[in-house]
Amino acid sequence: MSATVPHPTALRPGKALSIFDPVFIGIDEFGQPVYLPMIYRNILIGGEPGAGKSGLLNGVVAHAVCSMDCKLVLFDGKQVELGQWRDCADVFVGPKLEQALSVLRRLQVMMDRRYTYLLACKRRKITPRDAFLPYVVAIDEIAYFSATIGKKTDREEFASLLRDLVARGRAVGIIVVAATQRPSSDIIPTSLRDLFAWRYAGRCTNDSSSDIVLGHGWAQKGWSANTISPTNPGAGLLIAENGSPRMVKVAYLDDNTCARIARHAADLRADDRDTPVRHLAFAA
């Protein structure tokens, strides 16, 4: 009886992940693993190219696609940064501002319906026992949608809708993971930045850009992403709300690894979608 030889790029079945579990993102300066609890939280990722922005963004998305208890909405103006996860996503938005606005409006309606449900149940947030699932909303390059393409009124609406999701979505399971290469005040206003529970600043060109991500005054206290060496890719400063920055080296997933995880997750999700009640697109 001949043995079956596994495909060289196949992944061995592992322990099922959950979006309610902390997400591994890398190691700290002492070599200890760093995990982020993402449920009921959002994360803002800023920094120049090569600063670890893509590594952190893809790391969170990789955890999400392997978690069958969440759904995934991806925004990617370049289409290639998050493109490998496209088959795992419930919605993928490319370089189309009109489509981006439509998806954000639908998410906003879903968010309001979920709050109506919680109010009727006399509760304040969702739990793993609820019939509806959390959503991970990952956005690569906020500036593309909020400051680059389309009409000014549409760009302003995008920023307004995004701010509403970040401000109100946490308790109903909407997790926003937003990244930008241009951490400037016109892209990340203080009113938006301060709504993110987690903020990561990869190497920035100046102290001001670092403060725009981490918060005003941290550079004066000696915490500036401008001091990170260009020869140390993936290193950055991570800060939680009401916390202090810490140096983190973000885990790196190369294209081949992302593709393998994506194929594995797409198969899992294809099987999981056979349960229609829990997987209606944008269901409350």
N, C-alpha and C positions, 0 to 999 in steps of 0.2 A: 504494500500500500504506500503510494508516494506521498511525501509531505508537501504541503502547500507553501511555496516560497512567498513571503510578503513583499509587497511593492517597496522598492528602496526608499521612497519618500513617504511611506505610510507612517502614521503615528500610532503608537500603542495606546489602547484605551487606558485612561487614567481616572483619577477621582473626579467626580463631577464638581464643577465650580458653581458658585452662586454670586450674584451681584450684591448679596447681603454680606459676603465675606470680604475682608480687607484685600486690597489689590497689591501685589508685589510690584514695586517700581524700580528697585535697585539696591544699592548699599550706601551706608553713611561713611564718614571719613575714618571710622574705626573698623570698617569691613563688615558691619552688622547689617542684616537685611532690613529694608524699610518697606513697610506696608501702609497703604492708605485705606481707611474706611470710606468708601465712596457713596454708599447709600445715605440719603438725606443731605448730601453735600455736592458742591460743584468745584471745578478746578480751572484756574486760568493759567495758561502756559505762555511765557514770552521769552524772547531772546533772538539773537542773530542766527543765520544759518550755521549749522554744525554745533549748536549749543546744547543739543539734547532734546530740543522741542519735539522733533518727530519721534524719537525713541520713547519719550514719556507718553505722547499721544497714542502711538501704536501699542504700547504696553497696556494701557487702560482698555483700549478697544479689543485687544486680544483676549483679555480677561472677560470682557462683556460678551464676545461672540461665543465663548465656551461656557457661558452661563445660560442655561435654558430657562431661567426664571426672569429674563429681561428681554426687551426688544431694542432694536438698534436703528437710529436715524443718523445718517452721515451727510455732512456738507463739505464738499471739496471742490473749490474753484479750479484747481489744477487737474483734478480727477485722478492723479496717480499717487498722491500721498496716502489716501485711504482707499484707493481703487482696488487693492487686493482683497479688501473685506466686502466688496460690493455684493457678492452672492450670499453673504451672511446677513446683509442689512434688510430691514423691512422697507426702508426708503433710502435711496441714494440721490443726493442733489449735486449736480455738476455746476458748470459756470452759467447758471441761469437764475438771475435775481427774482424773476417772476415766480419760478417754481419754489425758490427758497422762501419767499413770502407766503405762498400758499401753504407750504408745509408748517411753517411757524404758526400761522393762523389756526390750522387744524389742531396742532399741539395745544394751543391756547384754549380752544373750545374743549378739548379732552380734559385739560387741567381743571377748567371750571366745573365740568360735570363730575369729576372725581371729588372736588371739594363739596359739591352738593350732596354727594353720597356720604362723605365723612360727616357732614353736618347732620344728616338724617340719622346716622348711626351714633351720633354724639361722641365722635372720635376726632383726634387731631392729626393723625398720619396713618399711612398704609403699613401693613405688616406682611410677612411672607405668606400668611394664610389667606390673603385677599385673592379674589378671583381674577382681578386684573393685574398686569405685570408692570414693573418699573420700565422706564425708557432711558437709555443712554443716548444723549444727543451730542455727537462729536462734530466739532467745526474746525476745519483746518483753514487758517488765515482769515480771521474776522474781518480784516481790512478789505479783503476782496469784495465782500458783500456790503460792508458798511461805509466804505469810502472810495471805492474804485469804479465799479460798473453801475450802469443804470442812471435813473434820474435821482436828483437829490432827495425828493420826497420819498422815493422808494427806499433809498439807503437809510434815511432817517426812520422809516417804518421798521426796517429790519432791525436796527439798533434798539428801537423801542420794544419790539416784540421779544427780542433776545433778553433784554433787561427784565421784562415781565416774567419770562420763564425762569431766569436765574433767581429772581426775587421770591416768586411764589411756588415754584415747581417742586421744591425739595420734599415737602411733606407728602406729596402725592406721587413720589417716586420718579420725578423727572430729574435726571442727572446731566448737567451740562459740562462738557469737556471742551474748552475753547482755547485755541492757540493762535498766536500771531507773531510774525517776524518784525513787526513795527510797533513796539510798545511805546507809542506816543499818546499824548493826552487827547488828541482828536479821535484816536481809535479806541482807547480804553479810558473813558472818563472816570473820575474818582467815584462817582455814584454807582458805576457798574463794577469797578474793581473791588470795592469794599463788600460787595454781595457774595463774592466767591470765598468759600470756607478755606479752600486750599489755593495757594499761589506759588508758582515755580518760575524763577528767573534764571534762565541760562545766561551765558555770557552776553552782556550788553555793551554798546559802544560808549556809554557814559553813565555817570551816577544818576542822572535824572531819569533815564530810561529804566534803570534798575528800580528806582523808587516808584515809578509808575506801576510796576508789577507788584512789588512787595509792600509798598505803602510809604507814605511820606516820612522822611526823617531817618530811615534805616541806614542810608549811606553815611550820614553824619555820625552814626553810632558804630561805624566800621563794617557794616554789612552792605557790600555793593557787588553786584554781579560783574561790574566792570573790572574787578581785580582778578577774575578767573582767567587763567592762562589759555590762549588759543590752542596750545598744545595739549590741553586737557579736555577733549570733546566729551560731551555728556555730563559734565559737572555743572551743578547749579545750586541755587539757594531755594530751599523749600520752606514755606511758612504756613502755619495754620492760623485761623482766626484766634486772636488773643494770645498768640504764641510768639516765639522768637525764631529767626531764620536758622536753618541747619544746612550744612553742605551735604549734597547727595550726588552720587554717581548713578545716572540713570541706566537701566539695563538696555542693551541694544539688541534689536531683532533685525537681522538682515532680510533681504527680499525673499530668499529661499525659505527661511524659517516662517516668515509671515504667510507665504503661499501655502506651506504645509499645514499650518494651524488653520488657515482659512478653509482649505479643502475639508479638513476634519470637521470643523465647526459647521460648514455648509451641509454636510451629510447629516450631522446630528439635528440641525434645525429643520431640514427637509422632513425627517421622520417626526419631529416634534410638532410640525404644523398639521399633522393628521388629527390633532385635537382642536376642532374649529372654534369651540366656545371661548377658549382662552387666547385665541390668536386672530381675532378680527382686527384688521388694521385700524389703528387709532380708536379702538373700542374704549369705552369708559372703564 
